[in-house]
Amino acid sequence: MMGSIEQPENLCTNLLQLLRSSTLFNDLLTAAQAEAQRTSLRISEIKKGVQNGLVLAGWDRKLRNAVYHHMRSLQFKRQQDGVLNNAEQLKEPLTYVRKAQQAWEKKILKSLNSMCTELTIPLARRRPEKEHKDMMARWTELGVEGPAFMRGSSGICRGIDLSQIRPVYAPKDFLEIVISLQNPNCTCTGNVGTFDVPWGLIQIPLKVKSLNQLRVQYSDMAITQCQTGIDDLPDIPAELFDADRAKLGKKVLAAKHAPISREFAKKGCPVSMRAELWSQILGVEVKQVDILYYEQLKSYVLQHDLLVDNLLYKDVKLTATNDDQYFVFEDFLYQVLLPFSRDTVVLKHFAYNSATPPKSYIRGKLGVEEFAVTYPPNGVIPFHGFAMYVAPLCYLYSDISELYFIFRSMYMHFFFRLHSVSSHSQGIVALSLLFENLLQTQEPELFYHLIQVGCQPLKIAFKWLMRAFSGFLASDQVLLLWDRIVAYDSLEILPVLAVAIFSFRKTNLMKVTTYNAAEAVLADLFTLQVLPLIQLALFSK
């Protein structure tokens, strides 16, 4: 049976097409022309001279990085053993999961449209000139009072009390959809194939990794390995280890090669180098054309007001503004999230996402497909807590353009999977199942006790997973955790940490008799240290 993995010749052809359409190709061509025009070169030596000149100038590393990032992007597309018949199956092969995602999308759109109807406001409108100028003047301090469209005479939004703007959905709403998934082909009450009927909430038999497989995957995080971010190092003084890591880190940064940076980051990133390491790993290099692109997105925000703007504004106010760690970044969050909602490049991730970008119709043309437009332009309707995907990054990047492109890369690589219904191994459904399986394996007594008192563990852990722990842990611990997400190119570290937290609080959890009591035990995670907990979950038994 033919596989869907690209054949080598097709892969090379696609790679060449991608490179020819990139800015790197034009830059490389310009550099080659400059090398060829050197007067010291003979005609017979031009080819070799140009190649040597490009290598000395570092273009070979840039080309290697471009190839590496293209190859890595292929991993985000599901690779099946059989031939997939259409684009829908490529995005999500399981029909019942596709239907669940479609039903969820309809529910989100219904909620959004209901809000428009109740508040008598449009999904989008052109800003009046006065409002345009006011917002442009306040762009770097939108959090002080909010721009005119959010302010009004008494803190109102388009003449509507901001309290009337409600999140379209929250993690608990999405959890209901996730746990309602049922495979129509599995009707047994005993064993389902090789899967037992689960104790937990996830009822579909997805393939997830075992504890031993995770130990192999995260072997660089073993207790015997020194890690950046752990004070009690086993073999050498912390100061000496930090000095050695810093010395090695400088060499890694100088190499400017993404695979090397990724391997280095598996043991954590030194604080002073984290921003540059992440940029190299994610392939984000902000050039003048990128700065101009961000300015173009900003102009779109100034020209048109979207209902999504108010959702983002309200979300920042409810989350980051109320957080002692992130309230100082309120202005940065608006400067990232508002342009993000207009960025059509984000639509590219729908090629390998089970979700479909929502559409709206131009007034008076309801149902006429040629008058349908993607709304919002990036296809992403934010949920309660969406701003927390950006907040920790504000500690790393002071330049707003760099912050923006790093966040966009993080979202298109990782975060979108945390709020889409999918059978993908990195999707929220599989991560939830992995959490339940690991907890049952590691702490069966605790799992059973919590179920007996009416507390399914996933109901507590789901919001941690969906927000990648942002807003629950101390900011430095979130960044240490995200180091591993970026380095291992995997979100599976999230359920591992969630299990570790339950294990760590086991003594108190075994005493609870109600769901509320269990939730109270796990309410405050601020003092937890991420790395020792992960090592405890993976390597202690």
N, C-alpha and C positions, 0 to 999 in steps of 0.2 A: 504494500500500500504506500502510495506516495505521500511524503510528509510535506508540511507547509513551510519548513525551513528553507530559506532561499539557497539555490544552488550557487556555487562559487562564481560562475560567470555572470549570473544575474546580480549577485551581490556587488561584484566589481563595477558592473554597468550602472547600478543604482548609486553606488558610491561616487563614481565619476560625475554623474548627473547632479548629485547633491553638491559636490565641491565646485562644479562649474557655476552653479547658481548662488554660491556664497560670496560674501565680501572677501573671504580669504583668497579666493581664486584671483580676483582683481588685484589685491595687494601683492600676491605672489608674482603675478605677471609683471606688475610695475617694477618690483624688486629685481626680477630676472632681466628686464630690459635695461635697468640701470647698470647691472653687472656686465651685460653684453657690450655696453658702450664705453667700458673702461679702455683707455688708449693703450694700456700695457699688454693687452691680450692679442695674440696672433689669431688669425682666422682658424687655424687648425686646433687651437686651444680653447676656442670660445665655449664649447659645450662643457668641457671639464672645468674651465674657469668659472663659468656661471654656477655650476653645481657646487663647487667648493665655496664660492662666495655666499651662496644661499645658506649652506650649512653653517659657515662661520657666523652669519647674521642671525642664526637661530630659527630659520624658516622650516628646517626639517622637523624640529620639535613641534612647531605649530601645526604642521601637516599631520604628524603622528597623533597629536591630540584630537584633531578634527576627525580622523579615521576612528580613533578610540571612542569618541562620543557618539559617532554614528552607529558603531557596532553595539554600543551600550543601549542606544535608543531602541534597538530591535528587541531587547529583552522585555520591553514594556508591552509588546504585542504578544498576545497569547499564541504559543506554538503548539499546534495539535498534531497528533499522530496521523490523522486522516485529512482528507481534502475538505475544506470548508466551502459550502455552496454559495454563500453570499456575505455581504459586509456585516449584516447583523450577527451572524454566527461567529465572524472573526472578532467582533467586539465582545460578544458573550455567547458561548456555545449552548448553554442550557436554556431551553425555551421558557421554563417556568420562572427562572431568574430574570430573563428579559421582560416577561410580563409583569413581574413584581416591580421592576425598575420603572417601567412605563406607567404603571398605576400610581407609583410614588410621585413621578413627575407631574401627572395630572392633578394629584392632590396638592402639590406645592403651587401649581399655577392657579388652582381654584382658590387657595388661600390668598394668593397675591391679588387676584382679580376681585375677590370679596372685599379686601381692604380698599382697593380703588373705588369700588361702588359705595361702600359705607362712608368713606371720607370725601367722596366726590372729587377725586384728584386723578389726573391722567398718569399713565405709566411714564410718559416723557413729555417735556415741553421745552421750548426755546426760552432761555433766560432773557428777561428785559435788560436793556443796556445798563441801567443803574445797578441792577443786581450783578451783572457781569463784572462791572468795574469794582464793585465792593468786594466781590469774592477774589478778584485778581489782587487787590491791594492787601487782602488779609490771608493770602495763600499760605504763608509760613506760620500763621497763628490762628488757624481755623478753630482751635480748641478753646480760645479765650472766651468768645461769646457765640461763635458760630457765624457763618456768613449770613447775609440778609435773608436768603431763602430758608434758613433754619432759625432765624432770630425773631423778627417782628417786634411788636411793641412790648410783648410780655413773654418772651421766650417761646414763641409759637413757630410752627413750621407750616408755611404756606397757608397761614391762617388757621391751622389745626394744632391743637395742643399736642406736643411731642409725645405725651403719654398714650395717645391714641395710635401711634405707630408701634406696632408689635412685631416681634420676630416672626418670620414665616414658619419656621420650625426650630425645634431645639433637639439636642441629643436624645431625650426621652421619647420624642415623637418618632425619630428615625429608628430607635431600638424596637418599637412596636412592629415596624415593617420588617426588620431583620429577623425577629423571632417568629414572625408569622410565615416565613418561608417553609414550604412543604414540597417534597418531591412526590409528584402524583404517582410515580412508579414504585414507591416504597410504602406498602400498606401493612407490613408485618408488625406484629407486636413483640416478637422476639428479636432474633438477629436479622439484620438487613444486610445480606451479602457478608462482607467481612466486618461490618460495623454493628456495634451493639446499640440498642435504643438508649440514647443518652440521658443522663440525669439533668443535664443543663438545659438551656433555653434554645440552643441552636440544634435544629432537628434534621438538617440535611447532611448527608454523608460526603463532605469534601475531604480531599486528601491534604493533611497538614503534617508538619514534621514532628518526629518523636523527640524526646529529650536528648537521646544520644546523637541524633542528627544535628540538633541545635548546638550541642557541645562541640561537635566537629566544626560546625560553621563559625562559632565564636571562640575557637580555641585560643586566639590571641588575647582573649580576655580572661584566661584561666587564672586561678588564684596564685599560681607560681610565676605569672608574668607581671612585670612592673607596668603600672598604668599611670598616665597623666590624670590627675584628679583624685588620687588616693594618697593620703598622708602616711599611713602605716605600711611602708614598703617592706617586703620580706627580707631582702638581702642587702640592699645598699641604702645609705642615708638619702632622704628625700632631696636634699640640696644637690647632691652629686648626680642623682638621677635627672632632676630638672635641668641641670647644667648640660648633661649629655644629650638630653632630648632637644634642648634649645640649639645646641651645636649641630646636631643631625638635621633638625628642622630647617636651619639656614641653608644647608646643602640641598635639601629636598625642594625648597622654594626656588633656589637658584637653578635647579634642573628644569623647572617649569614643565614637568611631564605628569599628566593627570594620574596614570596608574601608580606611579611612585608616591604621589601625594596621598592617594587613597590607602595604600598599604601603611604608610606612616600614620595616618589618622586612625587606624584600627586600635591603636593603644592610646588614643586621645590626642587632642590638639593643644599645644601650649597656648595660653590665653592670647599672647601678643601675636601669634601666628594664625589663629583660627580663621580670621576673616579671609586672609590670602589663600590659605589651604582650601577652604570651602570653594572659593572662586575658581581655583585650579581644578578641583575635583568635578565641579558642576559645569565647567567649561564656560564660565561667565567672565568675559573681558569687555568692560564698558569702554567703547570708543566714542568718538565725536558723533558718529551717525546714531549711536544708541541714545546719547544725550538729547539729540534733536528729536528722536522718536518719542522719548519721554515728554519733551516739551509739547509735541503734537498731541499726545494723550491728554496732557494738562489743558490744552486749548479746547479739546472736546468737552472736558468737565466744565470749563468756563462758559461754553456756548449753550450746553443743554443740561437741564435738570432731570434726573431720573428718580423714580420712586426708590430704586435701589440705593441711591445716595442717602436717603433718610434711614433705610434699614441699616446701612453701614454706620452712619452717625449714631444711631440709637445703640447699636451693638458695642461700639467703642465706649459710649457712655456707661453702659451696663457692665462692661467687663474691665477693660484696661484702665479706664479712668478711676475705677473703684479699687484698683490694685496698687499697693504701695510700691511695687517694683516697676510698674509700667506707666503710671499716670503722667510722668514727665515726657513720655513719647507720644502723647495724644496727637500733637500736630503732625508728627512723622506718619502716624497711622493713617490719617486722612490723606496725606500726600502720596501714600502708596495705594491705599484701597480704592480711592475714587478713580485715579487713572486706570487701575487694574480692571475695573468694571467695564472700561471702554476698549480694552486691548484685545483685538480680534486674533492676535497670534495665539492666545490662550485656547482658541477653538481647535487648534491642532491636536490637543490631547484627546478630543472626542473620537479620534480615529482608533484609539486603543482603550477607550473608556466605555463601559457598558451604558452610560448615560447618553442622552441626546440633548443638544442645546435647545432650550425653550424658544418658542416663536410667538410673536405678536403680529397683529395686522394693522396696517395703516387705517386710520379712522374712515369708516364707511365702506371698507373693503373686506369685511370679516369673511373668512373662508376662501378668499381668492388667493391661491398659492403664490402668484407672481407679486403680490403685495405683502407677502409675509416677510418679517425681519426677525433676526435673532435678538432676543431681549433677555437680559442686558447684552450688549455687544460681545462680551466675553463668554456668554452662555452659562455663567455661574450665578445662581441666586444664593446669597449668603444666609447662613443659619446663625442661631444665637451662639456666639463664641468664635465666629470665623476670624475676627480681628486678632485672636490670640495666635494664629499661625504666623503673624507678622511681628508681634510684640517682642519676642526674645531676640530677633534679628537686629532690632534697633540698638542693642548693646554692641554689635559688631561693626556696623557700617554707619558712619556719620554723613557720608555723601548720599543724598536721597536717590540719585540715579542708580548707584551701585546697590543700595538697599532694595530698590524696586526690582531690578533684574535678578538678584539673588532670590528674592521671595517668589518671583514668577517661575524661576527654575525649580525651586523647592515644591511649589504647588503642582506644576506640570509633571514632576517626577514622582512625588510621594503623596502630598496631602489630598489630592482629588480622590484617591482610593479610600479615604476615610469617611466619605459621605456619599458613596455610590453603592447600589446593590449589585454585587458582582460575585462570581464564583472564582475570581482570580486569587492566587495564593497570597497576594499582598493586599487583598481587599479586606474591608472591615468585617465581612461575614467570616472569612477564613481566620482572621486574627482573633475574632471573638471565640470561634470554635477552638483555636489553638490555646487560648486562655483557659477555657473550660477543661479541655483535655489535660493540660499541664497541671492545673489545680487539683483535678481528680487523681492524677497520678502521684503528685507530690504530697498533697494533703487530703487524702480521702476522708479522714475523720472530720476535718474542718468543713469540707464541702458538704458532707452528709448532715452535719449539725446545722449549718446555715439553711439548708433546704428545709429541715425539720421545723425551724422557727419562722419559716416563710420568707427567707431572704435568699433569692437567687444571686450568687456573687456577680454575675454579669451585669445585673441592674445597677450595681455600684461602679463596676470597672468600665462600663461602656463609655461614659463621658471622658474618662482618662484616655482611652484608646482613640476616640474620635477627635480629641484635641491634641493628641500626641503629648499629653501631660502638661501642656502649656497652661499656666495659670493655676496649676495644682502644686507644682514643685517650685523650689527657689530657682531663680533665673539661671544661676550658674550651673545648677544640676540639670535643667532642661537642655542647656547647651552641651553639656557632657553627654547627655543621652542622644541628642541630635548628631553629635560627632559620629556616633556609631551608626545611626541611620544613614548618614551620608557616606561613611567609610565602607560599610558592608552592603550598601545599596539595597537595604531591606528594612521593612517596618516590623519584622518579627521580634525585634527587641522590645517592642511595646508590651505585648502580652506577657513576655518573660518578666519584665519589671512589675507588671500588675500582679502576677502570681507571687513574686518575691515580697510585695507589700502585704498581701494577705498572710503569707507565712510569717512575716516579721511581727504582725499584730495578732498572731494566732492565739496567744494566751488570753488576751482580752476578748477576742471574738468568740472563743469557746464558752464564754460566760454570758453572752447576750441571749435574750429570749424574744426579741422583736426585730423587725427590719430596721426601724428607726434607731435602735440601739447599735446595731451593726454599722449603720451609716455614720453614726456619731463617732464610733471608734476609728473610722477611716476618713473622717472629714478633714483632718489637718495633716497634710503630707509635707509641710514646708520644711521641717527639720531633717527629712530623710536624705541619706546619701545614696545616690543612684548606683554607683559602681559596686560597692560592697554588696548591695542587695541583689544585683544581677548575678554576681559571682556566687552568692549564696544559693540562688535559685538554680543555677546551671551546674555548679561544680561541688556542692557541699555533700551530696549523697552518692 
